[in-house]
């Protein structure tokens, strides 16, 4: 690992000041739980000249806002968020998704903001000898014709077929969360589904966070609370493995008709994939297995498989239909 | 010039001068003479480096020592009390919870942290409705300990040891 200067900020403004005045500040990074950044630095993938530790920032609270929304501070650790009573009562989908990610040790370290900033676990991104447009723009992509069983099928580009690794973010995409951001030019709010990017021609950019901007909190809307919900993760091991496919679903059925539906997929794209095609097809329809299967098929219709990952298309369709059917029948809900 | 930091390890304040890039794991092993904590994968995948910070288990390989100034760090060397082994250490011996022993310090620290989490009502991925049931089933135990690998496969003894401590101390 390269050496670097290290500063500790105690509030957001001192963090922004420290990072903008750090040596070679274009390469500087905020450091939170470190579970991904330290690993990437040890592998030589990230080589910041400065780190600004933000774990002391007063952003460790989960608060109820006056309008009924829930605000999650960016430094709330994943284990604390999954255990939080308000989250478990109102947004059990989020708790469930977090607990299916990583290990207990990592969840004790990793933060809410850091979880959004995780980089892909594509092996070619991690391997310095491989061609990777995300790591070295324009160098090519060895995953395209390589071992691509874990890679993306939706929203891919000829430049990159990496997936976003987070479980938590799939739940946040389904729950219509908002990301609160601060920077030298002020504060702004970004819809969660607009926070992460598709690879396009700039796969080196994972998110729309600008350099030296800082995530301060995530808001969950009151309108997403109290839905029947479920997170299903399909993976190679029963625990402590990244998703091949995951499904976050929330449903409200009234008089035999689906009046509200939220559906997001993990393990299939460069960003947490909000399945709005399927949602639009199902809203106002009867919650039948056939309708669920048809909506899943429509969502996956644009999928582009590579040599080893075509199975994900069928796996995603079946998992969507299963999770929605279980929710509709009252079985398998997280609450 | 390297910065000087002060760490609280096993109840003692320790001052050390290190580069910013030194991990908590390397600080413990190479700078503080505490080699009980083991370096396995050095990428947060195996759990051999697990230590307790303010009572919570973390992977010390992914932690920079600088970030842990002022926190209460406990390693395997700090679990025994005045020469008497911690109940979890004793139980690992009684149940052969190891073969080569390399993962053992991490397993034991992780198990101590896990029981604390379990008793505080922390949910897990296997507990239905994401709520603690109160009963530490073997499925619960496996899920909650999945961050600690044992390549000798001593899981049977590890599970028995943890269950013994849980059974002996639950209220």
Contacts between the chains, C-beta under 8 A, distances in Angstrom:
chain1	res1	chain2	res2	distance
A	1	B	21	4.9
A	2	B	21	7.3
A	3	B	19	5.4
A	3	B	20	6.4
A	3	B	21	5.0
A	4	B	20	5.8
A	4	B	21	6.6
A	5	B	20	6.8
A	6	B	3	7.3
A	6	B	20	3.8
A	6	B	64	7.4
A	6	B	66	5.3
A	8	B	66	7.8
A	8	B	67	8.0
A	31	B	64	7.4
A	31	B	67	7.3
A	34	B	62	5.4
A	34	B	63	6.2
A	34	B	64	6.4
A	34	B	67	7.0
A	35	B	44	5.9
A	35	B	59	7.4
A	35	B	62	5.2
A	38	B	23	7.3
A	38	B	62	4.8
A	38	B	63	7.4
A	38	B	64	6.7
A	39	B	43	5.2
A	39	B	44	6.2
A	39	B	62	6.2
A	41	B	21	7.8
A	42	B	42	6.7
A	42	B	43	7.0
A	43	B	43	7.9
A	51	B	20	7.2
A	51	B	64	7.8
A	53	B	64	7.9
A	53	B	66	7.2
A	53	B	67	5.6
A	55	B	67	6.2
A	79	B	56	7.6
A	79	B	117	7.6
A	79	B	122	7.0
A	82	B	122	7.7
A	82	B	123	6.5
A	82	B	130	7.7
A	83	B	120	7.9
A	83	B	121	7.4
A	83	B	122	4.9
A	83	B	123	6.4
A	88	B	123	6.9
A	88	B	130	6.1
A	88	B	131	6.9
A	92	B	129	7.3
A	92	B	130	5.4
A	95	B	123	6.4
A	95	B	130	4.8
A	96	B	125	7.3
A	96	B	130	5.1
A	99	B	123	6.2
A	99	B	124	5.9
A	99	B	125	4.2
A	99	B	130	6.6
A	100	B	125	4.8
A	102	B	147	7.7
A	103	B	44	8.0
A	103	B	47	6.8
A	103	B	146	5.8
A	103	B	147	2.6
A	103	B	148	7.9
A	104	B	57	6.4
A	104	B	110	7.5
A	104	B	113	7.5
A	104	B	114	6.5
A	104	B	117	6.8
A	104	B	144	6.0
A	104	B	145	8.0
A	104	B	146	7.8
A	104	B	147	5.4
A	105	B	44	7.6
A	105	B	47	6.2
A	105	B	50	5.7
A	105	B	57	5.1
A	105	B	58	5.4
A	105	B	59	4.7
A	105	B	110	6.8
A	105	B	113	8.0
A	105	B	147	4.7
A	106	B	44	6.0
A	106	B	59	6.4
A	106	B	62	7.7
A	106	B	147	6.8
A	108	B	56	4.7
A	108	B	57	6.1
A	108	B	58	5.3
A	108	B	113	7.9
A	109	B	58	5.0
A	109	B	59	6.8
A	109	B	62	6.7
A	109	B	63	7.0
A	238	B	142	7.8
A	238	B	143	7.8
A	238	B	146	8.0
A	239	B	125	7.0
A	239	B	142	7.0
A	239	B	143	5.2
A	239	B	146	3.7
A	240	B	146	4.2
A	240	B	147	6.1
A	334	B	129	6.6
A	334	B	130	5.9
A	335	B	129	6.8
